[in-house]
Amino acid sequence: MGIGHSAPRADQLWLIATEGQLRRDLVAEVAVRARTRRIYSYAVPLDLAERIRPGVGVQVPFGRAGRLTEGWCVRVTQQAWEHTLKPIASVTREEPILNPPLLELALWISRYYACAPGLVLEAMAPAAVRQVRLRRVRYVRAVGQPDDARLSQRQRAILAALAGGELPRGELLERTAVRPATLRSLRNRALVEFIERREPLPPAPEPPSPLRIVDRLLPSEADSYTLTAGQQAALDALRPAADATPQFRVFLLFGVPGSGKTEVYVRAMQAVVAAGRQAILLAPEIALSTQVAERLAARFQRVAVLHSRLSPAARREALRAIAAGDVDVVIGTRTAVFAPCPRLGLIVVDEEQEATFKNLAAPYFHARDVAIKRGQLENVPVALGSATPALETWHNATELGRYELLRLPQRVPGAVLPRVRLVQTGRRELGQTSALLSVELIQRMREVLAAGRQVILLHNRRGYAACLRCARCGLTVCCARCGARLVYHRADESLKCHRCGLRRDVPANCLDDSCRGRLERSSPAIQRLEQELRHVYPTARLQRLDSDVVHTRADYEQALGRFARHESDVLLGTQMVAKGLDFPHVRLVGVVDADALLSLPDLRASERTFQLIVQVVGRAGRREGESTALIQTRDARAPAIQHALHLDYESFAREELSIRKALHEPPYVRLVRLVCADATPSRARQAAQQLAEALRALAGRVDARIIVDDPEPCVIARLRELHRWQVLVRTPRDASAQRLLHQADRARLLSPKVKRFTIDVDPVDLL
């Protein structure tokens, strides 16, 4: 007796394919859009054989239920296959979404970061560039001629508009000015039928230029700009690698803030474009990418900007133009590293040390490292630029010699580094009218403002007070979902969690029923600083810049535009103000609390403190005239602050790297962080313990040098109501981490039974 089968559902029509309808010598390997690290083999139907090739979008049956799932064909091989292969159901896009080098890059990302290849391809080809459904209407005549006498005037108008053909439903309704009910009446009489079809959207109208930022915040240098000796030497090194026959090399362009790194990038890209090739420039922030685009708009005619806030239509049109070769320079944030340039000649990563280049959701790739790998795969040079390089980058350039170091030791003519002073803060040193500003900083601000110049103040704490603490028992008001301290925001009299977004009203007293003491505001933040500044300098025009007042790119541009046009005198903000901004009238930069980042229990706390201080100090002295930077600190002996005082990156790097080496930390090892998170604390802990034990046993067979740390709660032990435990794995700086993760995946160790499990290779923080 044969085995009975129920009739296939609409999404299981692939079941009707018979063996005679399949290519017996062709296998397509498909990365499905699912959280699986495997690539699956599928048979190719005869009617699709000419259309299946690497890079096309497909639909395939996936899972036990055989539900149709979107995916990407990554390889097609000529080989005989077994009877167990399921056939590809359909092709969803005729033209490949990704070219062969990008497909190879996607598979490398999947292997290196131990993530699902389908998620990587989805990041490379987001929904904006994949196909969507459009509804269309087809006219069908019944047997014989319809009785026109029995048709209404509106029904006849529909049939006349169709004229034996078909039209999109929306267009038909608009053209005939009839209601949908009239269409349905014709369908009921078998005179028309409705068909749903997957088709690409028509080209979007030309979007407004994203290159315009308020009133030109950056000066537009002309090609007659005379390079300094350091700039010319760097350009001379870059040009040969980026000519008509480029070659893979990695350069580190290391220079003090204001040394003209961007101009070197521009000249190198001009050489690339002149040779008929394309360039990609990555910037860490949307605002910075827009600023750089503004500068390049005067130097290049065909520039595209890519970032996460583009509308789907604008992104689709930009990617189409890039892939067609109609764009010379692509500028954008981390996902711009996937720009489909067919004639790539150079990749530039500006401010390569920025943590924002790391994708903090699956897939957890780092755009800087992906850019280097893409340069290797496509045999093009990669230039990394920074005044404060990541220690991993500096290690590769100096100790290992993998990158070529290009130095820019001086600022461009007319720009002078500011005088930097440390101000020890304490109760005695702070002004009587301020809980945040020292007497020296208050006085210096008064002098600068009186001279008609501008001031930038950095205070890297959002809100009005970092926490509320009971004056009697010391209890701090914390988030019920995360355990993090709730931040007091005075504007709406609320407490907010900056980790998970929880908001609650301010309690009247201590939350401990046995205490009920008075709550005091502790650790004054940027809203308190704004209040004090308005009291001390009542006539000064203040502009605050943080994520509580800047919600869109337009907000950001308007704020910077007012400051650039000197419509505001003081720009105070969080780390937003430390980015690569260029304002000629700034004569004073103040770091209100240089110790804020040092207190974080993270291996990069010292490095980030140094980088942030140097970056914000670099905002002063960008044009002619003497400028000053005042750094307020409670611990003037901290190495990061001492080195920042002298703007001496190399001495800081030597000291910090010696500490990292002794502690067996990156860049001397590769770090893999595995986090088990669950609503039940014991389940998260148990899963982490079992994972650590299994990885230790496996590591002994893969590489004896691999160290698996004991599991421990994460620094942020609870996030969005999930308890978090981590396992850190330290491996040599070779492929042993990938071998371990590959073997662990094959042994099904990387699917613990917890609510959320993440693998982060080369993490940028351990919070």
TORVEXMAR-92760 format. One line per field, with one value per residue (C-alpha): residue number from 1; x, y, z. Coordinates in Angstrom, 3 decimals. Layout:
torro: [NUM_...] .
px: [X_...] .
py: [Y_...] .
pz: [Z_...] .
! end
This chain:
torro: [1_2_3_4_5_6_7_8_9_10_11_12_13_14_15_16_17_18_19_20_21_22_23_24_25_26_27_28_29_30_31_32_33_34_35_36_37_38_39_40_41_42_43_44_45_46_47_48_49_50_51_52_53_54_55_56_57_58_59_60_61_62_63_64_65_66_67_68_69_70_71_72_73_74_75_76_77_78_79_80_81_82_83_84_85_86_87_88_89_90_91_92_93_94_95_96_97_98_99_100_101_102_103_104_105_106_107_108_109_110_111_112_113_114_115_116_117_118_119_120_121_122_123_124_125_126_127_128_129_130_131_132_133_134_135_136_137_138_139_140_141_142_143_144_145_146_147_148_149_150_151_152_153_154_155_156_157_158_159_160_161_162_163_164_165_166_167_168_169_170_171_172_173_174_175_176_177_178_179_180_181_182_183_184_185_186_187_188_189_190_191_192_193_194_195_196_197_198_199_200_201_202_203_204_205_206_207_208_209_210_211_212_213_214_215_216_217_218_219_220_221_222_223_224_225_226_227_228_229_230_231_232_233_234_235_236_237_238_239_240_241_242_243_244_245_246_247_248_249_250_251_252_253_254_255_256_257_258_259_260_261_262_263_264_265_266_267_268_269_270_271_272_273_274_275_276_277_278_279_280_281_282_283_284_285_286_287_288_289_290_291_292_293_294_295_296_297_298_299_300_301_302_303_304_305_306_307_308_309_310_311_312_313_314_315_316_317_318_319_320_321_322_323_324_325_326_327_328_329_330_331_332_333_334_335_336_337_338_339_340_341_342_343_344_345_346_347_348_349_350_351_352_353_354_355_356_357_358_359_360_361_362_363_364_365_366_367_368_369_370_371_372_373_374_375_376_377_378_379_380_381_382_383_384_385_386_387_388_389_390_391_392_393_394_395_396_397_398_399_400_401_402_403_404_405_406_407_408_409_410_411_412_413_414_415_416_417_418_419_420_421_422_423_424_425_426_427_428_429_430_431_432_433_434_435_436_437_438_439_440_441_442_443_444_445_446_447_448_449_450_451_452_453_454_455_456_457_458_459_460_461_462_463_464_465_466_467_468_469_470_471_472_473_474_475_476_477_478_479_480_481_482_483_484_485_486_487_488_489_490_491_492_493_494_495_496_497_498_499_500_501_502_503_504_505_506_507_508_509_510_511_512_513_514_515_516_517_518_519_520_521_522_523_524_525_526_527_528_529_530_531_532_533_534_535_536_537_538_539_540_541_542_543_544_545_546_547_548_549_550_551_552_553_554_555_556_557_558_559_560_561_562_563_564_565_566_567_568_569_570_571_572_573_574_575_576_577_578_579_580_581_582_583_584_585_586_587_588_589_590_591_592_593_594_595_596_597_598_599_600_601_602_603_604_605_606_607_608_609_610_611_612_613_614_615_616_617_618_619_620_621_622_623_624_625_626_627_628_629_630_631_632_633_634_635_636_637_638_639_640_641_642_643_644_645_646_647_648_649_650_651_652_653_654_655_656_657_658_659_660_661_662_663_664_665_666_667_668_669_670_671_672_673_674_675_676_677_678_679_680_681_682_683_684_685_686_687_688_689_690_691_692_693_694_695_696_697_698_699_700_701_702_703_704_705_706_707_708_709_710_711_712_713_714_715_716_717_718_719_720_721_722_723_724_725_726_727_728_729_730_731_732_733_734_735_736_737_738_739_740_741_742_743_744_745_746_747_748_749_750_751_752_753_754_755_756_757_758_759_760_761_762_763_764_765_766_767] .
px: [0.000_1.343_1.759_-0.985_-0.191_-2.539_-2.861_-0.039_-0.738_-0.235_3.224_4.181_3.746_7.354_6.046_4.543_7.982_8.839_12.233_11.919_11.531_14.842_18.432_20.139_23.608_23.145_23.175_22.470_23.781_21.455_21.818_18.310_16.969_17.007_19.197_21.142_24.880_24.548_24.258_21.786_21.876_18.868_17.977_17.438_14.201_14.648_12.599_14.854_18.220_19.053_18.102_19.861_23.277_25.240_23.693_20.082_17.255_15.279_12.464_13.117_11.242_12.861_12.359_10.281_7.094_8.695_7.526_8.757_11.587_13.529_17.216_20.198_21.961_25.648_27.085_26.049_28.021_27.949_27.518_25.171_22.842_20.876_17.105_16.750_17.376_14.395_13.981_14.167_10.606_11.128_13.482_12.496_14.965_16.501_19.559_22.023_21.582_25.260_28.284_30.735_33.260_30.492_29.125_32.579_32.840_29.465_30.599_33.834_31.850_29.656_32.697_34.758_31.969_30.168_26.860_24.124_25.051_21.425_21.584_24.813_23.273_20.186_22.438_24.151_20.913_18.248_14.546_14.873_16.673_14.752_11.545_8.076_4.570_2.421_-1.151_-2.154_-5.433_-5.772_-8.725_-10.179_-13.039_-15.684_-16.733_-18.494_-18.948_-20.214_-23.635_-22.713_-26.305_-26.071_-22.895_-22.957_-21.106_-18.401_-17.975_-17.577_-14.973_-12.930_-13.027_-12.115_-9.132_-7.876_-8.275_-7.528_-4.422_-3.632_-2.968_-1.871_-4.986_-4.222_-3.547_-6.758_-8.878_-7.256_-7.653_-11.325_-12.371_-14.408_-14.723_-13.238_-16.774_-17.162_-14.008_-15.340_-18.626_-16.714_-14.669_-17.892_-19.085_-15.765_-14.859_-11.693_-9.492_-7.132_-3.530_-0.905_2.667_6.110_7.828_10.550_9.377_9.840_12.844_12.289_12.222_15.505_15.691_16.707_20.464_21.616_24.857_23.541_24.287_23.433_25.239_28.482_29.873_33.160_35.400_35.642_39.270_40.172_42.630_45.174_45.439_49.145_49.839_52.218_55.299_53.629_50.468_52.456_54.505_51.332_49.713_52.813_52.585_48.859_48.740_50.767_48.559_45.396_46.274_44.738_46.022_45.454_46.963_45.958_47.824_46.650_47.777_47.366_47.202_48.154_48.063_47.151_43.664_43.649_46.614_44.666_43.899_40.694_42.563_44.883_41.853_40.345_43.513_43.880_40.243_40.722_43.525_41.285_38.396_40.750_41.809_38.160_37.569_35.367_36.123_34.308_34.759_33.390_32.585_31.525_28.464_25.658_26.404_30.095_29.349_27.098_29.777_32.409_29.956_29.525_33.255_33.512_30.538_32.752_35.447_33.472_30.417_29.009_28.765_26.321_25.635_24.540_23.360_20.596_18.222_17.820_14.314_13.890_13.378_16.482_18.599_17.354_18.104_21.551_22.507_21.240_23.384_26.436_26.053_25.614_28.895_27.147_28.737_32.428_32.564_30.394_30.276_28.490_28.414_29.334_26.918_28.400_31.277_28.897_28.334_28.175_30.969_31.861_35.179_36.372_39.764_40.105_38.442_38.974_37.932_37.940_38.201_38.752_38.953_35.270_33.199_30.227_31.910_30.956_27.472_25.820_23.134_23.479_25.600_28.216_30.747_33.265_33.184_36.896_37.931_35.372_36.771_40.250_38.992_37.106_40.260_42.115_39.418_39.204_42.928_42.483_44.209_42.586_43.446_42.656_42.756_42.877_44.567_43.997_44.029_42.527_45.295_44.663_45.341_48.442_49.744_49.286_51.091_54.015_54.726_53.546_54.247_51.050_49.998_52.101_52.306_51.970_52.532_51.098_52.878_51.768_48.577_47.948_49.219_47.127_46.009_47.808_47.282_45.665_47.419_46.136_45.826_44.638_42.338_42.094_38.475_37.088_34.880_37.487_38.262_34.668_33.059_30.623_27.878_28.509_28.632_30.407_32.654_35.945_36.811_39.458_37.059_34.392_36.886_38.385_34.909_34.075_37.195_36.533_32.881_33.789_36.149_33.292_34.639_33.050_33.312_32.745_32.054_32.032_30.091_29.433_26.438_22.854_20.011_20.015_21.427_22.924_20.977_18.708_20.124_18.512_20.136_19.455_20.236_22.117_19.754_19.808_16.652_17.245_15.493_13.073_13.995_17.790_18.982_20.714_20.573_17.689_18.686_16.739_15.459_14.206_12.400_9.561_10.257_10.919_13.419_14.697_16.777_19.312_19.772_16.255_14.186_12.041_10.455_8.824_7.704_10.031_9.208_8.642_10.774_13.156_11.686_12.665_9.464_11.495_13.425_11.316_14.185_14.627_16.008_18.965_20.167_23.670_26.289_25.113_24.721_24.452_21.009_22.325_25.344_23.035_21.093_24.277_25.611_22.409_22.791_26.512_26.356_22.795_23.484_25.396_23.594_23.705_23.281_22.944_23.770_22.802_20.402_17.653_17.387_18.658_16.255_16.798_19.549_17.743_17.933_21.652_22.283_20.240_22.123_25.516_24.392_23.523_26.908_28.742_27.012_27.933_24.276_25.200_28.223_28.538_28.091_27.711_27.144_27.967_30.484_28.618_30.681_33.963_33.513_35.301_33.681_35.429_34.505_36.927_35.826_36.293_38.944_38.165_37.324_36.403_36.190_33.901_34.440_37.384_37.022_33.535_34.657_37.567_35.170_33.637_34.709_35.803_39.210_38.991_37.983_41.436_41.775_38.369_39.027_42.252_40.615_37.618_39.715_42.138_39.279_37.385_40.565_41.213_38.097_40.020_42.666_41.366_42.095_44.521_44.542_45.532_43.207_43.026_41.710_40.929_40.522_38.765_39.643_39.538_42.484_45.205_47.579_45.531_47.802_45.153_44.617_48.333_49.032_46.015_47.417_50.409_48.362_50.915_49.281_52.449_53.474_49.925_49.911_53.249_52.069_48.605_49.878_52.385_49.491_47.361_50.197_50.747_47.021_46.682_44.190_43.627_45.448_47.762_44.930_41.680_38.612_35.279_32.372_29.445_26.437_23.582_20.528_17.287_14.417_15.352_18.731_19.586_18.925_21.276_23.980_23.623_23.734_26.930_28.549_27.694_28.926_32.249_32.859_32.085_34.276_37.208_37.003_36.790_39.564_42.084_41.564_41.590_44.494_46.059_46.731_43.009_41.846_38.186_37.452_35.056_31.509_30.529_27.653_27.987_28.773_25.230_23.906_20.277_18.998_15.355_14.346_16.894_19.688_23.019_26.030_29.098_31.902_35.099_37.362_40.932_42.651_45.907_45.657_45.196_42.273_41.978_38.937_37.113_38.179_36.885_33.556_33.174_33.768_31.447_28.707_29.085_28.817_25.631_27.179_26.178_22.445_21.999_18.427_18.100_15.942_18.806_22.305_24.898_28.390_30.562_33.968_36.365_33.903_34.396_33.149_32.457_29.528] .
py: [0.000_3.371_6.131_8.685_12.425_15.288_17.879_20.453_23.899_26.984_27.489_23.837_23.705_22.563_19.095_18.574_18.636_15.149_13.607_14.055_17.816_18.290_18.669_15.537_17.011_20.435_21.399_24.875_25.827_28.236_30.423_30.659_33.645_31.927_31.672_28.659_28.602_25.957_26.293_23.873_22.025_22.064_20.498_22.777_22.385_22.229_25.374_27.342_25.971_28.964_31.433_29.907_31.438_32.756_35.882_35.467_35.487_32.257_30.661_27.197_24.709_24.790_22.881_19.804_21.529_22.545_26.120_28.373_30.569_33.338_32.729_33.439_31.101_31.273_28.517_26.291_23.080_20.402_17.166_14.238_14.327_11.925_11.588_13.411_16.889_19.204_21.476_25.254_26.576_29.860_32.675_35.921_38.142_37.574_39.782_38.823_40.976_40.585_40.136_37.211_39.117_40.226_36.679_35.442_38.211_37.198_33.605_34.773_36.919_33.916_31.729_34.319_35.640_32.282_33.707_32.637_33.321_34.231_37.017_38.320_38.378_40.092_42.827_43.162_43.138_44.606_44.535_47.879_46.209_42.926_42.493_43.257_42.229_44.356_43.546_43.637_43.029_40.926_41.183_37.816_37.514_34.937_32.457_34.509_38.225_39.905_41.417_45.097_45.984_44.300_46.149_49.408_52.432_51.960_48.269_49.105_51.747_49.098_46.668_49.455_50.492_46.932_46.457_42.784_43.311_43.975_46.946_47.409_47.506_50.934_52.441_50.968_52.354_55.757_55.844_54.834_56.537_53.482_51.800_48.378_46.948_47.450_45.372_42.633_42.546_41.921_39.185_37.526_37.501_35.901_38.895_39.792_37.969_39.201_38.013_38.613_38.688_39.373_42.137_44.695_48.176_50.752_53.079_55.650_59.319_61.093_61.743_65.123_65.325_64.009_65.919_69.191_69.979_73.286_76.195_74.305_73.368_72.425_74.634_73.596_73.150_73.602_71.425_74.273_73.539_72.994_69.775_69.653_67.464_64.766_64.843_64.628_61.689_59.850_60.540_59.364_56.067_55.644_56.551_53.642_51.125_52.823_53.424_51.711_48.321_48.475_46.033_45.001_46.838_48.259_51.753_53.437_57.208_58.384_62.098_64.564_66.131_68.786_67.309_67.037_63.327_63.996_65.926_62.961_60.687_63.078_63.271_59.468_59.031_61.538_59.359_56.292_57.981_59.326_55.724_54.757_53.055_53.617_54.399_53.733_56.004_54.763_57.208_56.113_58.376_59.404_63.063_62.621_60.799_63.691_66.231_64.404_64.143_67.904_68.347_65.818_67.212_70.052_67.618_64.761_64.922_61.457_60.787_58.500_58.470_55.248_55.021_53.409_56.390_56.526_55.802_52.412_54.133_56.302_53.324_51.184_53.894_54.586_50.893_50.595_53.547_52.166_48.711_50.273_52.153_55.540_56.527_57.284_57.711_55.983_57.512_55.949_54.227_50.599_48.941_51.021_48.527_46.288_48.840_46.812_48.644_46.751_48.644_49.094_50.779_52.024_51.685_54.355_53.906_57.288_57.381_53.646_53.398_54.199_51.476_52.344_50.389_47.265_45.940_45.327_42.979_39.774_39.554_40.996_42.142_44.966_47.175_48.033_44.374_43.551_46.412_44.924_41.494_42.964_44.767_41.463_39.613_42.325_43.177_46.877_49.043_49.957_53.165_53.461_56.924_58.090_60.418_57.779_54.352_51.301_49.446_46.410_48.576_50.149_46.693_45.477_48.539_48.762_45.420_43.037_45.182_44.079_47.650_50.438_53.367_56.850_59.719_63.237_64.765_68.384_70.301_71.990_75.597_78.062_75.453_75.217_72.602_74.082_74.505_71.718_72.077_69.727_71.083_68.990_69.070_68.722_70.708_73.450_73.776_73.943_77.356_78.446_78.799_75.452_71.784_70.955_73.835_74.811_78.427_78.334_77.008_79.564_82.417_81.217_80.840_84.391_85.695_83.726_84.756_88.392_88.220_87.043_83.507_80.095_77.310_73.537_71.626_67.831_66.133_62.517_61.980_62.288_63.561_65.898_63.500_60.072_58.576_59.158_57.922_57.728_60.164_57.820_54.256_54.893_52.806_53.787_53.728_51.084_49.706_46.851_45.208_45.696_46.576_49.641_52.983_55.102_58.537_61.592_63.820_67.151_68.250_65.765_64.857_61.221_58.446_56.651_53.557_54.281_50.553_49.275_52.473_51.925_55.134_55.744_58.657_60.033_58.455_60.780_58.771_55.831_52.659_50.659_50.594_50.242_53.432_55.906_58.396_61.471_60.933_63.042_63.688_62.340_62.700_65.840_65.358_67.493_68.981_70.241_71.689_73.548_74.981_76.196_77.758_79.738_81.048_81.921_83.307_84.631_86.379_83.514_81.593_77.899_74.879_71.422_68.336_64.915_62.138_63.586_66.731_65.350_62.770_63.055_63.967_67.237_68.074_67.387_69.465_72.388_72.398_72.287_74.822_77.382_76.877_77.039_80.337_81.630_81.869_80.140_80.738_77.536_74.002_71.544_67.899_64.266_62.432_63.733_66.931_64.990_63.737_65.202_68.624_71.739_75.161_78.052_80.301_77.807_79.056_76.924_73.264_72.008_68.382_68.572_65.068_63.233_60.345_59.258_56.493_55.331_53.937_51.436_47.812_47.228_46.371_49.328_51.959_53.563_53.490_55.098_57.780_58.764_58.718_60.796_63.481_63.800_63.898_66.672_68.663_68.479_70.577_73.673_75.539_74.445_77.928_80.734_82.024_80.713_78.208_76.333_72.981_72.469_68.919_68.625_65.460_64.023_61.716_63.634_60.682_58.314_57.248_57.841_61.414_62.126_60.970_62.918_66.037_65.856_64.539_61.726_58.687_56.659_56.806_55.875_52.949_51.606_51.640_50.254_47.506_46.346_45.990_44.133_41.738_40.913_40.303_38.141_40.527_41.711_42.472_39.687_37.169_36.879_37.135_35.382_36.252_33.854_35.153_33.026_35.083_33.846_35.038_32.325_33.108_29.452_28.452_31.144_30.175_26.446_26.898_28.976_26.375_23.503_25.490_26.310_22.678_21.428_24.098_23.239_19.596_20.537_23.171_20.540_18.731_21.885_23.889_23.464_27.231_28.058_29.285_29.050_31.274_30.266_31.492_34.659_37.138_39.929_43.410_44.271_41.196_41.800_43.424_43.676_41.198_38.596_37.426_37.284_34.994_35.025_32.684_34.278_32.297_33.458_32.031_32.733_35.328_32.785_30.736_28.651_30.620_29.808_26.149_25.906_27.533_25.373_22.181_23.407_24.092_20.627_19.163_21.229_23.081_26.525_26.100_26.227_26.111_29.718_32.610_34.382_33.232_35.403_34.842_37.939_37.476_40.365_42.193_45.938_45.903_43.385_45.095] .
pz: [0.000_-0.900_1.657_1.446_1.298_1.929_-0.808_-0.686_0.697_-1.487_0.013_-0.656_-4.417_-4.717_-3.728_-7.165_-8.840_-10.118_-10.647_-14.380_-13.941_-12.086_-13.263_-11.960_-12.413_-10.794_-7.116_-5.808_-2.361_-0.593_2.502_3.918_5.785_9.180_12.278_11.082_10.438_7.729_3.969_2.368_-0.948_-3.261_-6.581_-9.572_-11.590_-15.352_-15.919_-13.508_-14.630_-16.812_-14.080_-11.075_-10.488_-7.483_-5.987_-7.128_-4.603_-4.333_-2.385_-1.010_1.190_4.619_7.836_8.541_7.422_4.153_4.495_1.711_2.955_1.270_0.634_-1.589_-3.964_-3.030_-5.246_-8.151_-8.729_-11.408_-9.476_-9.206_-6.202_-4.072_-4.129_-0.815_-2.232_-2.305_-5.333_-5.397_-5.563_-7.415_-8.282_-6.575_-8.383_-11.800_-11.393_-8.648_-5.553_-4.681_-6.926_-6.443_-4.257_-1.887_-1.726_-0.788_1.804_3.271_3.682_5.350_7.807_8.584_9.302_11.187_13.401_13.740_12.569_10.183_6.537_5.828_8.430_6.893_3.425_4.820_6.252_2.884_0.872_3.174_2.445_0.656_-2.259_-2.287_-4.191_-2.823_-3.831_-6.144_-6.984_-10.645_-12.493_-15.662_-18.032_-19.143_-21.650_-21.022_-23.676_-26.221_-26.156_-22.973_-23.252_-23.342_-22.685_-19.329_-18.338_-16.481_-17.782_-15.142_-15.954_-19.646_-18.700_-16.902_-19.832_-22.247_-20.091_-19.917_-23.677_-23.446_-21.415_-17.772_-15.556_-11.927_-9.764_-8.312_-11.718_-13.128_-10.315_-10.675_-14.447_-14.490_-11.222_-10.174_-6.814_-5.958_-5.746_-9.512_-10.083_-7.850_-9.793_-13.016_-11.352_-10.173_-13.791_-14.915_-17.040_-15.083_-12.641_-9.927_-9.930_-7.249_-8.578_-7.118_-9.078_-8.395_-7.593_-10.348_-9.971_-7.269_-8.230_-7.751_-4.000_-2.623_-2.340_1.059_0.649_1.985_5.625_7.216_5.547_4.860_8.230_6.624_4.523_0.902_0.010_-3.620_-5.505_-5.185_-1.446_-0.700_1.189_4.110_3.809_5.907_3.800_0.577_1.856_2.884_-0.478_-2.334_-0.441_-1.113_-4.799_-6.255_-4.449_-5.752_-9.411_-12.439_-11.208_-7.433_-4.988_-1.499_1.247_4.547_5.561_8.933_8.502_11.999_12.703_15.406_15.209_12.486_10.600_7.332_7.072_5.142_2.466_1.961_1.559_-0.989_-3.110_-3.041_-4.080_-6.895_-8.241_-7.987_-9.827_-12.488_-13.123_-13.741_-10.400_-7.338_-3.694_-0.407_2.618_5.947_8.749_12.248_12.558_10.208_10.922_10.131_6.892_5.876_6.818_4.785_1.883_2.004_1.631_-1.188_-3.098_-4.332_-5.488_-7.035_-9.256_-8.522_-4.780_-2.939_0.787_2.532_6.124_8.172_8.074_4.301_3.119_1.377_-1.977_-1.582_-0.487_-3.368_-5.913_-4.425_-4.516_-8.080_-9.174_-7.341_-8.899_-12.352_-11.955_-11.972_-8.632_-8.089_-4.312_-1.705_1.779_4.705_8.044_8.709_6.243_3.412_3.474_1.485_-1.299_-4.572_-6.407_-9.597_-10.039_-6.473_-6.153_-2.553_0.868_3.538_7.185_8.926_12.751_12.646_16.455_16.937_18.597_16.349_13.538_15.482_14.703_18.087_16.740_14.772_12.698_15.093_12.481_12.764_9.657_9.887_9.822_7.146_5.038_5.341_4.326_1.377_0.296_0.402_-1.575_-4.248_-4.191_-3.391_-0.755_2.545_4.426_8.140_9.662_13.276_15.741_18.425_16.717_18.340_20.145_17.909_14.857_16.401_17.339_13.750_12.381_14.799_16.466_13.743_10.670_8.942_8.189_6.713_9.153_7.613_10.063_10.026_13.035_12.582_12.045_8.715_8.399_10.386_12.931_16.262_18.946_22.053_25.376_27.607_31.373_34.094_36.772_39.922_41.069_44.557_46.848_47.213_43.525_42.270_41.981_44.672_42.076_40.418_41.345_38.096_36.972_38.567_39.317_36.567_33.921_34.889_34.598_31.333_29.799_30.834_29.044_25.845_25.659_26.317_23.328_21.097_20.695_21.281_23.855_23.671_26.896_27.148_29.945_29.080_31.353_30.125_32.278_35.264_37.888_37.270_40.163_43.157_46.470_49.893_52.312_55.230_54.068_50.814_48.652_44.964_42.825_40.142_37.072_37.780_34.463_34.381_37.852_36.396_38.198_36.957_35.689_36.823_34.002_35.256_32.088_32.605_36.247_35.434_36.042_32.927_32.281_29.559_28.914_28.283_28.057_31.162_32.509_35.891_38.010_40.669_44.068_47.000_49.424_49.688_48.196_51.282_53.376_56.571_55.792_53.752_53.890_51.699_48.165_47.031_43.503_42.996_40.213_38.371_34.630_31.500_32.191_35.540_33.715_31.321_34.259_35.966_32.772_32.285_35.830_35.568_31.987_31.607_28.278_26.623_23.905_24.830_22.557_24.126_22.092_23.414_22.483_24.684_22.522_19.198_17.812_14.047_11.644_11.012_14.742_14.708_11.600_12.902_16.216_14.530_11.953_14.635_16.258_12.909_12.065_15.521_16.496_19.763_21.975_24.011_22.700_25.559_24.952_25.502_23.329_20.244_20.506_20.428_16.870_13.870_13.923_12.614_14.036_13.445_16.325_19.177_21.588_24.644_25.174_28.623_29.745_32.772_34.194_32.654_35.126_34.007_31.630_33.803_36.396_33.961_34.640_31.063_29.616_27.194_29.799_29.891_26.093_25.545_28.148_26.411_22.965_24.036_25.710_22.785_20.281_22.057_22.761_19.015_18.384_19.556_17.558_14.150_12.791_13.590_17.137_20.542_22.187_25.476_26.686_30.377_31.679_35.018_36.938_40.427_39.682_37.871_38.277_36.104_33.192_30.537_31.736_32.090_28.543_27.248_28.930_26.586_23.620_23.478_21.934_21.456_25.115_26.126_23.687_24.978_28.593_27.926_25.610_28.226_30.697_28.156_27.369_31.039_31.560_28.441_26.859_23.257_21.022_22.220_22.210_20.327_22.532_21.999_24.285_24.621_26.582_27.914_28.890_30.384_32.554_35.084_36.742_37.437_33.836_32.475_35.002_34.341_30.565_30.859_33.132_30.799_27.814_29.509_30.458_26.951_25.318_27.609_26.610_22.942_23.146_24.276_20.964_18.812_20.288_23.738_23.904_24.048_27.473_28.497_31.497_34.229_33.585_35.418_35.500_32.935_34.238_33.159_34.907_33.957_30.784_29.688_32.379_31.242_33.558_31.725_32.210_30.006_29.021_27.700_25.408_24.742_21.690_19.821_17.066_14.312_13.054_16.232_17.423_14.202_14.381_17.940_17.079_13.972_15.943_18.714_16.156_14.652_18.152_18.712_21.644_20.348_20.905_24.693_25.976_27.053_25.918_24.150_23.200_21.484_20.128_19.867_18.247_18.981_21.302_21.722_25.323_28.065_29.803] .
! end
